[in-house]
Amino acid sequence: MSSDPNRFSFDLDRAIRDQVTEKLDKAPLWPLTKDVGPKESGIYALYHKKKLVYVGKASRETTKSERTLRTRLNEHVGKISGRQNITLDEMECKFLTFDSEWWVFAAEYVLIAYYKPEWNGSGYGSKVPGAGRPGIKVSLWNQMYPPRDGAPVVEVEEEEEEVTPPGPPPIMGLPGGP
């Protein structure tokens, strides 16, 4: 940080975080059920027993799979319903949609950095390459919530390898902006 009293450095991360967390906090909680959420891009938060445990995104225009919030939340319904030690009755979700695909990526990033949800990074939501092979460890999430006997294991894919982040949104008054 500069000691120059005339220098101003805009903290875009903080500005995004403050606005997105405020909006998410005010968004209604919905039961995590099939077909909850709109057929749009956006971010979502999963709550287990009223505690925020996972933040994810659905980006229809920038991924090969063209997943929407409804598609992503349906994937989570399928995964959780086939697990022990957890039920869909314990789960709720919130979601936000955005005018620009770019904001979806920015919002997910700041929400994960701010809230540090325990399921992000636990193995929930990801397909572990080589899972089931010798030497591959079972994820923390799979240890806490193992598959039910006879239930199909529904993995919720992360979209990192498919993502093509859009450029930043146009800014009013600048070349290329509105």
N, C-alpha and C positions, 0 to 999 in steps of 0.2 A: 504494500500500500504506500502511496506517495505521501510525503510530508508537505507537499505543495498545497497550501490552503485554497488555491484557485482551480486545482484539478478535480474534476468530477468523473468518477468511473461508475457507470450505470450497472447495477447488479441485476441483470436480467433473470438469473436463476431465482433470486429471492422474490422478484416481482411475480414471476410465474408461480412459484411455490405458494406465495401468500394468497394469490387469487384462486388457484386451483384447490388448495386445501380448504379455503373458506367455502367455496362452492360445493365441494364434496361433503364437507361436514353438514351442510344444510340440505343435501339431497336426501330423499326418502330412502329408508331401508325397505328392500323387497325380499320376500322369501325366495330362496334359490330353488326355482322350479323350472321345468321344461318350458321353453318359449318366453322366459322373462327377458326383457331388454328389447330395444329397437333393432331393426335391420339397418343399422348405421355403424360407422366407425366411432371409436371413442375409447375411454379407459373405464375400468371397473375395479371395484374393491370387493373382496370376499370377507365376510365376517363369520367367525365361528364363536358361538355363544356370546355374541355382541362385541367381540374383539376383532379388530382389523388384522387379518392374517396373510392376505395376499393382494397384490396389485398387478393388474395385467392390462393389455391393450388389445384392441381389434382394429386392424387397419385394412379396410376393404380395398382401397385404391392402390396401396403400395406393397401388397403381398400377392404371391401367385395364387394362394388359396382363397383370396377375396373374403376373408372371414369378417363377419359383423359381430356386434356385441351379442346378439341373440345366439349366433353360432358358437362363439367362445363360451358363453355361459352354459349352453346346452352341453358342451364337452365337459365342463366341470360337474354338471349334474350327473352325467354318466359315470365319471370317475369316482365321485364321492359315494354314489349309490351302491357301488360294488365293493365298499370297504368296511372293515371292522372298526369298532371303537369310535365311529362317527356316523351321524345320520343327516339326511337333508333337512330334517326338522330343526337341527342346530345351526343351520347355515342361512345367511342372508347376504344380500349384495346391494351395492350402490353402483351407479354408472353415470357418466357424463359424455355428451356428444360435443363435437367441435366443428367450427366452420371450416377448418383447414386440417388436412392430414398431418401437417407438420406439428401442430399443437398436440396431437395424440402422442407423438414420440416424446415431446418435451414434458408433457404432463405426467406420463408414466415414469419417466426418469426422476423428476423432482419428487413425486409421491413416494417412490421406493426409497430415495435418499432421505427423505424427511421422516417417514413412518417406520422404515426398516422392518417391514412385515416379516414375521418368523417363517412363513412358508416360502417366501422368495429366497431362493438359494438353498432350500432344504431338499430339493429333488421333486417337489410338487410342481406339476405343470411341465415337466421336461421328460423327454425320452432319453434314458441313459444309454449311450452307445455301448453295445456289448453286454447289456443287462442279462444276467443269468449265466454268464460265462465264468469259468474259474478265475478267481482273483478280482472280480468286479464286486465292489461293496454295494450293499442294499442302501438306498438313500434313507436319510433320516425320516422323511415323510412316509416312506413305505414301511419303516420299522414301527412308527407310531400308528399307522393305519394300514395294516396289511390287507391284501385282497381277501374277500369272503370266500369260503370254500365253494368251488364251482362257479364263482362269478367271473365273467370275463374281465381281464385287466384292461381298463380303458386308460390309455396314456393321453395326456393333453400336451400336444406338441408346442414347444416354443417356436416362435416364428423368426428367430434371429437370422437363419441362413437364407430366408426368403425376402427379407426386408430390403426395400430400396427407399431410404428416407427421402422425403420430398425436400426441396429447397425451402428456405424460410418464407413466410407469407409476405406478400408485397406490403410496403410501408407507404402510407399516405404522403404524397408530396415528393417522393423520390422517383427517379427514373424507373419505369416498369411498374410503379405503384398506381393505385387508383387516383 
